Amino acid sequence: MSSNENTRELFDLVGEWITIPDIAETLDIKVTRVHTLISERQLLAIRDEGGVRRVPALFMRDGGVLDSLKGTLTVLEDSGFDDESAIRWLYTEDESLPGRPIDALHEGRKTEIRRRAQALAW
């Protein structure tokens, strides 16, 4: 599968995305601060086919960044995941959960999700 096909498939898997200017407006911060959140891996962004950086919408909650996201992204990075593979893992159904890891984070089950992410490194 080509890089473009992988990216398109990832965009389809996630479904709802938001742009960096939209996040800045939601958080009432400057766009440059959103870029800092991305560089600090508090958020992940992927470029769409037009080159626009987008963030999965479920990374946001109640007008802010999902609280449990930063630590989870750190664990995934430590486990060898790049941005695309981390997003893919968070949005892929896991029958043993059941559901998707991103939904479990929204349900407050961050310890379980981080433990699973950590186990992926072994």
SULSUL-V289688 format. One record per pair of residues at least 12 apart in sequence whose C-alpha atoms are under 10 Angstrom apart, sorted by the first residue. I is the first residue (numbers start at 0). J is the second residue. If there is no record, write none. Layout:
I_J ; I_J
This chain:
3_47 ; 3_48 ; 4_48 ; 5_83 ; 6_45 ; 6_46 ; 6_47 ; 6_48 ; 6_83 ; 7_47 ; 7_48 ; 8_87 ; 9_45 ; 9_47 ; 9_83 ; 9_84 ; 9_86 ; 9_87 ; 9_90 ; 10_45 ; 10_46 ; 10_47 ; 10_48 ; 10_53 ; 10_55 ; 10_86 ; 10_87 ; 12_86 ; 12_87 ; 12_90 ; 12_91 ; 13_54 ; 13_55 ; 13_56 ; 13_57 ; 13_86 ; 13_87 ; 13_89 ; 13_90 ; 13_91 ; 14_55 ; 14_56 ; 14_57 ; 14_90 ; 15_53 ; 15_54 ; 15_55 ; 15_56 ; 15_57 ; 16_44 ; 16_45 ; 16_47 ; 16_52 ; 16_53 ; 16_54 ; 16_55 ; 16_56 ; 16_57 ; 16_58 ; 17_44 ; 17_52 ; 17_53 ; 17_54 ; 17_55 ; 17_56 ; 17_57 ; 17_58 ; 17_59 ; 18_44 ; 18_45 ; 18_46 ; 18_51 ; 18_52 ; 18_53 ; 18_54 ; 18_55 ; 18_56 ; 19_31 ; 19_32 ; 19_33 ; 19_34 ; 19_37 ; 19_44 ; 19_51 ; 19_52 ; 19_53 ; 19_54 ; 20_33 ; 20_34 ; 20_52 ; 20_53 ; 21_33 ; 21_53 ; 21_54 ; 22_53 ; 22_54 ; 22_56 ; 22_59 ; 22_62 ; 22_63 ; 22_64 ; 24_62 ; 25_59 ; 25_61 ; 25_62 ; 25_63 ; 25_64 ; 26_59 ; 26_61 ; 26_62 ; 26_63 ; 26_64 ; 27_62 ; 27_63 ; 34_52 ; 36_64 ; 36_69 ; 37_54 ; 39_69 ; 39_73 ; 40_68 ; 40_69 ; 40_70 ; 40_72 ; 40_73 ; 40_76 ; 40_82 ; 41_58 ; 41_64 ; 41_65 ; 41_66 ; 41_67 ; 41_68 ; 41_69 ; 41_70 ; 41_71 ; 41_72 ; 41_73 ; 42_54 ; 42_55 ; 42_58 ; 42_59 ; 42_64 ; 42_65 ; 42_68 ; 42_69 ; 42_72 ; 42_82 ; 43_55 ; 43_58 ; 43_68 ; 43_69 ; 43_72 ; 43_81 ; 43_82 ; 43_83 ; 43_85 ; 43_86 ; 44_82 ; 44_83 ; 44_86 ; 45_82 ; 45_83 ; 45_86 ; 54_86 ; 55_86 ; 55_90 ; 57_90 ; 57_101 ; 57_102 ; 57_104 ; 57_105 ; 58_86 ; 58_101 ; 58_104 ; 58_105 ; 59_105 ; 60_105 ; 65_101 ; 65_104 ; 65_105 ; 66_104 ; 66_105 ; 66_107 ; 66_109 ; 67_101 ; 67_104 ; 67_105 ; 67_107 ; 67_108 ; 67_109 ; 67_110 ; 67_112 ; 67_113 ; 68_101 ; 68_104 ; 68_105 ; 68_109 ; 68_113 ; 70_109 ; 70_110 ; 70_113 ; 71_85 ; 71_89 ; 71_101 ; 71_104 ; 71_109 ; 71_110 ; 71_112 ; 71_113 ; 71_114 ; 71_116 ; 71_117 ; 72_85 ; 72_86 ; 72_89 ; 72_113 ; 72_116 ; 73_113 ; 73_116 ; 73_117 ; 74_112 ; 74_113 ; 74_114 ; 74_115 ; 74_116 ; 74_117 ; 74_118 ; 74_119 ; 74_120 ; 75_88 ; 75_89 ; 75_113 ; 75_115 ; 75_116 ; 75_117 ; 75_118 ; 75_119 ; 75_120 ; 76_116 ; 76_117 ; 76_120 ; 77_116 ; 77_117 ; 77_119 ; 77_120 ; 78_116 ; 78_117 ; 78_118 ; 78_119 ; 78_120 ; 78_121 ; 79_117 ; 79_119 ; 79_120 ; 80_116 ; 80_119 ; 80_120 ; 85_116 ; 86_100 ; 86_101 ; 88_100 ; 88_101 ; 88_116 ; 89_101 ; 89_102 ; 89_103 ; 89_104 ; 89_112 ; 89_116 ; 90_102 ; 96_111 ; 96_112 ; 96_115 ; 99_112 ; 100_112 ; 100_113 ; 100_115 ; 100_116
